[in-house]
Amino acid sequence: MNDQQTWIDRIIEVTGWRHDPEGGDAGWEQAEAELGVVLPSDFKELCRRFVPGAFYAYLDLLRPTDSHAQPLLRTWASCRQWAAGNESAQLWAPYELYEPDKGPGLIQWGSDQTEGEYYWLADRSVEPDRWPVVARWDGIEAWHQLDMSTAEFVYRVIADPAFKPFTVADPPRRPFYLPHWGPFPTSAEDWNALTDPNRGN
């Protein structure tokens, strides 16, 4: 078992998520053809193991096609269009957005319920599973470049209270995964039920 798979298993264990993985390509082949690069395998496996939804009702993965959120390709196209407007490119400085015919650049893979931004520093000369995560918890804050897999980053956001500034972990409360069909917790009672450390035991 590789390290990335271990992080996925940790996410499943800590959230208590139980659902049959989705089969098939799920649209990755077309997305990767348009991007001109293969995406990290652990990210695709996370999307396969978890139906569309959000970790801790907070962190959402961008997928090739998605009826409830912005798909990965459309997000990439929107960012590129935005960056084409002169001053707007500075929003990602000192990084640039990924372009198939250029050097390293950012591809967004996740979003959250506040202003967090989650990207890979994509580089065609580097194995995708070794791309670092580039993230900031707010659009006006500094970027953090982290030498870790997507799955490790997701795990630390939801389960590691020391993972500042990105963590939403709140020990002894338990992380959870909220599928898009699940009712969003709106009351303290809802949150307590979902984050009960004894849930599922």
C-alpha positions as CSV (number, residue, x, y, z in Angstrom):
1,M,0.0,0.0,0.0
2,N,1.5,3.4,-1.0
3,D,1.6,6.4,1.2
4,Q,-1.2,8.2,-0.6
5,Q,-3.5,5.3,-0.3
6,T,-2.8,5.3,3.4
7,W,-3.9,8.9,3.7
8,I,-7.2,8.0,1.9
9,D,-7.7,5.2,4.3
10,R,-7.1,7.5,7.2
11,I,-9.7,9.9,5.8
12,I,-12.2,7.1,5.5
13,E,-11.5,5.9,9.0
14,V,-11.7,9.3,10.7
15,T,-14.9,10.3,8.9
16,G,-16.6,6.9,9.2
17,W,-17.6,7.2,5.5
18,R,-19.1,4.0,4.1
19,H,-20.2,4.0,0.5
20,D,-19.5,1.9,-2.5
21,P,-16.8,3.6,-4.7
22,E,-18.0,4.9,-8.0
23,G,-16.8,3.0,-11.1
24,G,-15.7,4.0,-14.5
25,D,-13.6,6.9,-15.7
26,A,-15.9,9.6,-14.3
27,G,-14.7,12.1,-16.9
28,W,-11.0,12.2,-16.0
29,E,-9.8,11.2,-19.4
30,Q,-11.5,14.1,-21.1
31,A,-10.4,16.5,-18.4
32,E,-6.8,15.4,-18.6
33,A,-6.9,15.6,-22.4
34,E,-8.0,19.3,-22.2
35,L,-5.5,20.1,-19.5
36,G,-2.7,18.3,-21.4
37,V,-1.5,16.6,-18.2
38,V,-2.5,13.7,-16.0
39,L,-3.8,14.6,-12.6
40,P,-2.6,13.2,-9.2
41,S,-3.9,9.6,-8.7
42,D,-4.8,10.1,-5.0
43,F,-7.1,13.0,-5.9
44,K,-8.9,10.9,-8.5
45,E,-9.2,8.0,-6.0
46,L,-10.6,10.4,-3.4
47,C,-13.2,11.5,-5.9
48,R,-14.0,7.8,-6.6
49,R,-14.3,6.8,-3.0
50,F,-16.3,9.8,-1.9
51,V,-19.5,10.8,-3.8
52,P,-19.9,14.6,-4.5
53,G,-20.1,16.4,-1.2
54,A,-17.9,18.1,1.3
55,F,-15.4,17.1,4.1
56,Y,-16.7,18.5,7.4
57,A,-19.4,20.2,5.3
58,Y,-16.5,22.6,4.5
59,L,-14.0,21.3,1.9
60,D,-15.2,20.3,-1.5
61,L,-13.2,18.6,-4.3
62,L,-13.6,19.9,-7.9
63,R,-14.6,17.1,-10.3
64,P,-14.7,16.8,-14.1
65,T,-18.5,17.0,-14.1
66,D,-20.5,18.0,-11.1
67,S,-24.2,19.0,-10.9
68,H,-23.9,20.7,-7.6
69,A,-20.5,22.6,-7.8
70,Q,-18.1,24.2,-10.2
71,P,-16.4,21.5,-12.3
72,L,-12.6,21.4,-12.3
73,L,-12.3,22.3,-16.0
74,R,-14.7,25.1,-15.9
75,T,-12.9,26.5,-12.8
76,W,-9.6,26.3,-14.6
77,A,-11.1,28.1,-17.7
78,S,-12.6,30.8,-15.4
79,C,-9.3,31.4,-13.7
80,R,-7.5,31.7,-17.0
81,Q,-10.1,34.1,-18.3
82,W,-9.8,36.2,-15.2
83,A,-6.0,36.2,-15.3
84,A,-6.1,37.4,-18.9
85,G,-7.3,40.8,-17.7
86,N,-4.0,42.5,-17.0
87,E,-4.0,43.3,-13.3
88,S,-6.0,40.2,-12.5
89,A,-3.1,37.9,-13.0
90,Q,-1.5,39.3,-9.9
91,L,-4.2,37.5,-7.8
92,W,-2.0,34.4,-8.1
93,A,1.4,36.0,-7.8
94,P,4.1,34.9,-7.4
95,Y,2.6,31.9,-9.2
96,E,1.1,31.7,-12.6
97,L,-1.9,29.6,-13.7
98,Y,-1.2,26.4,-15.5
99,E,-1.1,26.5,-19.3
100,P,-0.4,23.3,-21.3
101,D,2.3,24.9,-23.4
102,K,4.1,26.7,-20.5
103,G,6.1,25.8,-17.4
104,P,4.8,25.1,-13.9
105,G,1.4,26.7,-13.0
106,L,-1.6,26.4,-10.7
107,I,-4.6,24.1,-11.2
108,Q,-7.4,24.5,-8.6
109,W,-8.6,21.2,-7.1
110,G,-10.7,22.3,-4.2
111,S,-12.7,25.0,-2.6
112,D,-14.3,25.6,0.8
113,Q,-17.2,27.3,2.5
114,T,-15.2,30.5,3.2
115,E,-12.5,32.0,0.9
116,G,-10.0,29.2,0.9
117,E,-8.2,28.3,-2.3
118,Y,-6.6,24.9,-3.0
119,Y,-4.3,24.2,-6.0
120,W,-1.6,22.0,-7.3
121,L,1.6,23.5,-8.7
122,A,1.3,21.4,-11.8
123,D,4.4,20.7,-13.8
124,R,4.6,18.4,-16.8
125,S,8.2,17.6,-16.0
126,V,7.3,16.2,-12.6
127,E,5.2,13.1,-11.8
128,P,1.7,14.4,-10.8
129,D,1.7,12.5,-7.5
130,R,4.7,14.6,-6.5
131,W,3.1,18.0,-7.3
132,P,3.0,20.2,-4.1
133,V,-0.2,21.7,-2.8
134,V,-0.4,25.5,-3.0
135,A,-3.1,27.0,-0.8
136,R,-4.2,30.0,1.1
137,W,-7.1,30.2,3.5
138,D,-8.2,33.6,2.3
139,G,-7.7,35.5,-0.9
140,I,-5.7,38.3,0.8
141,E,-3.5,36.0,2.8
142,A,0.0,34.6,1.8
143,W,0.3,31.4,-0.2
144,H,1.6,28.2,1.5
145,Q,3.4,25.7,-0.7
146,L,3.3,22.3,1.0
147,D,5.2,19.2,-0.1
148,M,2.4,16.8,0.5
149,S,-0.2,14.8,-1.4
150,T,-3.8,16.1,-1.9
151,A,-5.0,13.3,0.4
152,E,-2.6,14.2,3.2
153,F,-3.7,17.8,2.9
154,V,-7.4,16.9,3.1
155,Y,-6.7,14.7,6.1
156,R,-4.8,17.4,8.0
157,V,-7.5,20.0,7.3
158,I,-10.2,17.9,8.9
159,A,-8.3,15.9,11.5
160,D,-5.1,17.7,12.5
161,P,-5.7,20.7,14.9
162,A,-2.1,21.8,14.6
163,F,-2.3,22.2,10.8
164,K,-2.5,26.0,10.9
165,P,-4.0,28.0,9.2
166,F,-6.0,25.5,7.3
167,T,-7.4,23.1,9.9
168,V,-11.0,22.9,10.9
169,A,-10.3,20.0,13.3
170,D,-12.0,20.5,16.7
171,P,-11.0,17.7,19.1
172,P,-12.6,15.7,20.5
173,R,-15.3,16.3,17.9
174,R,-15.2,13.8,15.0
175,P,-14.8,14.8,11.3
176,F,-17.5,13.7,8.9
177,Y,-18.3,13.7,5.2
178,L,-21.5,15.3,4.0
179,P,-22.7,14.1,0.6
180,H,-24.5,16.7,-1.5
181,W,-27.8,15.1,-0.9
182,G,-27.4,15.3,2.9
183,P,-29.1,18.1,4.7
184,F,-26.6,20.8,5.7
185,P,-26.3,21.1,9.5
186,T,-28.0,24.3,10.6
187,S,-28.4,23.9,14.3
188,A,-26.0,23.1,17.2
189,E,-27.9,19.8,17.6
190,D,-27.2,18.9,13.9
191,W,-23.5,19.6,14.3
192,N,-23.3,17.7,17.6
193,A,-24.9,14.7,16.0
194,L,-22.5,14.7,13.0
195,T,-19.4,15.3,15.1
196,D,-20.3,13.0,18.0
197,P,-17.0,11.1,18.7
198,N,-19.1,8.0,19.4
199,R,-21.0,8.2,16.1
200,G,-21.0,4.9,14.3
201,N,-19.7,3.0,17.3
